[in-house]
Amino acid sequence: MTDLAIFYEHPSWFVPLFAALDRAGVAYSATPIGDHVFDPAATGVPAHVVFNRVAMSSFLRETEHPIFYAQALFGQFEGLGARVVNGTRALAIDASKARQLSLIAALGLQAPATRVVHRAADLVGAAADLRFPVVVKADIGGAGAGIVKYDAPAELAAAVADRSTPAGINGVTLVQEYSPRRGGKITRVETLAGKFLYAIDIESSGDTFDLCPADACAVGRPAISMTRVEPPPEMIAAAERIAQAAHLDVGGMEYLIDDRDGTARFFDINALSNFVADPVNVLGWDPHDDLVAYLQSVIAETKAS
């Protein structure tokens, strides 16, 4: 049995991770999850440690995406005693913006005002007490997919009538107050083992919802700029609380400063964390090395137990 088994979906996103593992001499297997099958009566696991690298945006690339399959697969491994990094509890948060917002609220933190529905016909009524503009977004999204802005109630009502509002793959939809980003930017805080790793400001000149900072997200979307920042201590502490409550071994939280009132609002929790594009120039170091060191510590702890 190898030390580490990585299950991933995108064919090229994890080249930097594999390179860092090779540099460190870690024994690992890398398995594309797209054509994977498993026996629910099996009694073995593929490695001492399993690493979940399934992207929520996978539904954009494959109709038969692995998001729900991954929940069953990693549940199987956990039931057999495997240590799954970003396991089923983290995956449950990653795979639902509604759950993310519930967790943020439970921690006493601020998020954009939101209503959750499961029928498009209920969107207009759900938005009645929200300030417009609003955005309608799918519960499971990625890279800004499935988000549409509506400037007035009549515009939303017309979209509902012609059935053009976003529809998510799990039948859950959010309608949310549009929070204008102060300075046109958001801040993404990356954590590892529940602790602050780094943060970047991501800025776009356009009103895009796709502010993914990784190399793999860069094709076909407005240009963005990224700058390493040191958030206020209270925002770092808040991000760490989110990571720990969401059981994220590695993950990123995004917040913005609402230009209407200056409130810091968290709006996304992301368990994929493929890290920033060109990290040496943006950060001055490569966080993949930190991730590999963490994985090595988890492997050692698991093998010793």
N, C-alpha and C positions, 0 to 999 in steps of 0.2 A: 504493500500500500504506500502510495506517495504521500508526501507531507501536505500538499496543498492541491485542491481541485478547484479550478476557476470555471464557472458556467457563465457564458456571455452570449450576447445576441448579435451585436454589430461586428462585422468582419474586420474592421481596422481601428476601432477606437482604443484598443488596449495595447497597442504596440509599445507605447512608452512603459506601461506597467510590466509587460513581458520582458522588455529590455532591462528594467531595473531588477527584476527577479533573476534574470540570467547573470547580471553583474554580481549579485549577492550569492550566487550559487544555490539558490533555493530549488529543491526538487518539487516540480509542479506539473500538473496536466491542465490543458486548456481545452474545454469542450464547448463547441457551439451548441446552444440549447435548441436551435431550430428543428433539428431532426432527431432530437434525443427522445428516448422512450425509457420507462422504468417499470419494474415489477413491484406492485404494492405489497407483495408477500416476501420480497427480498429481505435478507437479514444482514447484508453488508453495506458499507459506505465506501465512497471512492477515495477518500483521503482522511487524514487526521483532522484537517480543517477544510471547509468548503467556503468559497467566496462567491457571493451573489453579485454579478455584474449585469443584470438585466435592466434595460432602459425602459422607462414608461413610454417613451416615444416609439417603441418598436412597432406599435400598431400602425404607424405611418408607413412602415416599410413592408409589413406583411399583414395581409388580412387574417391569416391564421397565426397571430402573434403569440408569444409565449408567456404573457403576463400572468394569466390565471394558472397556466401549467406550472410556472415557477413556484407559485404558492403551494401547490400540491407536492412538487418535487422536494422543495426545501423542508416542508413539513414532514415528509417521509424521512429525510436524513436526520432531522432533529429528533424524531421519534425513535430513531435507532442510536441516538446518543452522540451524533456528530456535532461539532462546533461549527455553526454556520455564521460567517461574518456577514452582517446585514441580513439577518435571518427573517423568519416569517413575521415577527412583530414589527421590524423596520419596514418590511415590504408592504405590510398592511397600511402603514402611514404613507409610504411613498406612492401607493396606488390609489390614493383618495385625497383630493383637495379638501373635501368636506371633513374628513378625519383630521387633516392637518390643521384646519381652522378651529375645530373643536379642541384639539390639544393646545393650540396657542391661547385660546380663550381660557382654558382650564388652568393655565399657568399665570393668568392675570396679565397677559400681554395683549397689545393692540394689533388688530388686523382690519382690513377694509370691511365695512358692514356688508353682510352676505345673507342670502336666503338660499336654501337648498330645496330642489323640487325633483320629482321623478316624471312629471308630465309637462310637456312644452306648454300646454294650455294654461298651466298655473303660473307661468313666468310673469305675466302682467300683474296679476294680483299679488304675487310675492314681492314685486318691485314697488308696490304702491307707497310704502313708507320709506323708500330709499331715495337718496338725492341723485338726480341725473346730472351728468351722464352715468350710465351703468355699463358693465361688461357682462356678457353671458359666456360662460366657459364650461367645458366638459370636466367632469370629476377626475377623469384620467387624461392627462395631457402631456405635452413635452415639446420643448423648443417653440413655445408660444402657440402650439396648434390648438384649434378649437376655441378661440377667443374672439369675440366680436363686440365692438363698442356701439352702443345706442345712445344718441344724444337727447332723446325725448321719449316720453311714454308712447306717443303715437307711433314713433318709429319702431319701438319694440313690439307694439301691438300688431303693426303691419307685418313684421317679420314672423310673428307667431301665426298670423292668419295665412301667410303663404308658405309656412313650414320651412323657413330658411334659417331658423336659429340653430346654433351648434347642438349636436347630439352626441353624447359620449358613448363609449363602447360598453359601459356598464349600466346605462339607463339613468344615470344621475347627473343633474345639471345644476350649476350655480349661477345666480344672478347677484352681482356685486357692485357696490359703488365704485366708480372709477376714481382712483386716487392719483391726482397729477403728481409726477415725480419732481421734487424740488431739484432744480439744476439739471433736469432731464436724466437723472441717474438713479440707479439702485445700488445697494451694497450687498455683496454676497460674502457670507462668513463661512469658511470651511472649518470643519472640526474633524478630529481624529481621536478615537477612544474617548469621546465625550468632551474633549478639550480643544480650545482654540488653536488652529493651525495657521491660518492667514486670512486676510480679507482683501477684497478688491472692490473698487467702484467701477461700475459698468455704465457707460454713457452712450446714447445714440442720438443723432440729430433728428431722426424720424420718430414717429409715435408707434414704434414697433413693440410687440409683446415678446419677441424672440430676442432675449438678451443672454443666451447661453454663451459662456466664456470659453468653451473648449474648441480646439482646432476643428473637430468633426462637425461643429454646428455652423461653420463659417460660410458654407456655400449657399448662394441664393437668398441672402438676406441683407438688409442695410448694414453698413459698416458700423462697428462699435469700437469704442476705446476702453482700455482697461488700465487702471492705476492701482498699485498697492496702497492700502490705507491702514491706519490703526483706528478702529472704531472706538467710541467712548467705552469706558470700562463696563458701564451698565448694559450696553448692547452686546458686548462679548459675553458677559455673564448670562444674558437672556438667551443667546444662541446656544451656549453650553447647556442651559436648562432644557431647551428644546431637544437638543441632540440626545441627552440622557433620558428624557421622558419618552422619546420616540425609539429608544433602543438602537440608535444609529452608531455603528462602529466607525463608519466614515460617512460624512454627509455635509451638505451645504444648506444654509438657511439664507433667504433673501428678504431684505426689508427696504423700504423707501421712506423718505420724509415727505409726508403729505403736504403739498404746497398750500392747501387750503387753511391748515391750522398748525403746521409744524409738528404734527404727531408722527412718531416713528411707528410704522406698521409692518409687521411681518406678513408675507403673503405666499411664501412657497417653502416647502421642505423637500430636498432632493437627496435621495440616497445613492445616486449613481456616482457623482463627484469624480468625473474624469479629469478634473483639475484644469487649470487655466492654460490657454494656448501660450506657447513660448515662455514657459515659467522662469527660465534663467534670466531673461531680459525683464520680465514683468516683476518677478519676486526677488531675483538674485540667487535663487536656489531651486532645486527640483523636488517638489513635494512627493513624487513617487518614491524617492529614497526613504522618506519618513514612513510612507505607507508600507513599504517592504519591511522596514525595521519593526513596525507594529505587527505585521503578519508573522514575522519570525518569532516574536515574543508570544503570540497566540499559539503558534505551532509548538513551541517549547513547553508552554504551560499545559497544553492539551496532552502532549505525549507524556508528561510527567504525572498526570492525574490518573 
